[in-house]
Amino acid sequence: MRFLTAFYIVMAKNPTSPTETADEWLRTSDLKSILKCGDSRVRQLIREKAFPVSRPYGRTIYARRSDVEQFMVKGFQGELSLSVQ
C-alpha cells in the first residue's frame, strides 16, 4: 500500500524543471511513440527486461522516461559500433 501511495504522488506531480521530466512515468502507448515501434515490440522489450517497468494497477505497465532514454542511448551506441567495424 505504501508503494501505491508513493506512486500516486509521483504521477500527480507536475514536472516543472528538465530534471523532473526525466523521471516522468510512461505508459505503453507513450513507449510506442518514443521508441517508434509497435505494441508487440514494446511488450517484447518489457519481457526481455530491456528497461525496468512497474505494474502498480495490475495490467497497466509504466516505465520511467529516464530508463527508456538510457536504453535508447545504450542501444544506439551498440548499433553504431557494429556498423563502423
HUDAPE-V165589 format. One record per pair of residues at least 6 apart in sequence whose ideal C-beta (glycine too) atoms are under 6 Angstrom apart, sorted by sequence separation. I is the first residue (numbers start at 1). GAP is how many residues later the second one is. D is the distance in whole Angstrom. If there is no record, write none. Layout:
i->[I & I]
gap->[GAP & GAP]
d->[D & D]
This chain:
i->[15 & 55 & 46 & 53 & 54 & 32 & 53 & 31 & 51 & 11 & 28 & 52 & 51 & 51 & 51 & 50 & 28 & 25 & 26 & 26 & 23 & 24 & 22 & 23 & 22 & 7 & 4]
gap->[6 & 6 & 7 & 8 & 8 & 10 & 10 & 11 & 12 & 14 & 14 & 15 & 16 & 17 & 20 & 21 & 33 & 37 & 37 & 39 & 41 & 41 & 43 & 43 & 44 & 49 & 52]
d->[4 & 6 & 5 & 5 & 5 & 6 & 5 & 5 & 6 & 6 & 5 & 6 & 4 & 6 & 5 & 5 & 5 & 5 & 5 & 6 & 6 & 4 & 6 & 6 & 4 & 5 & 6]
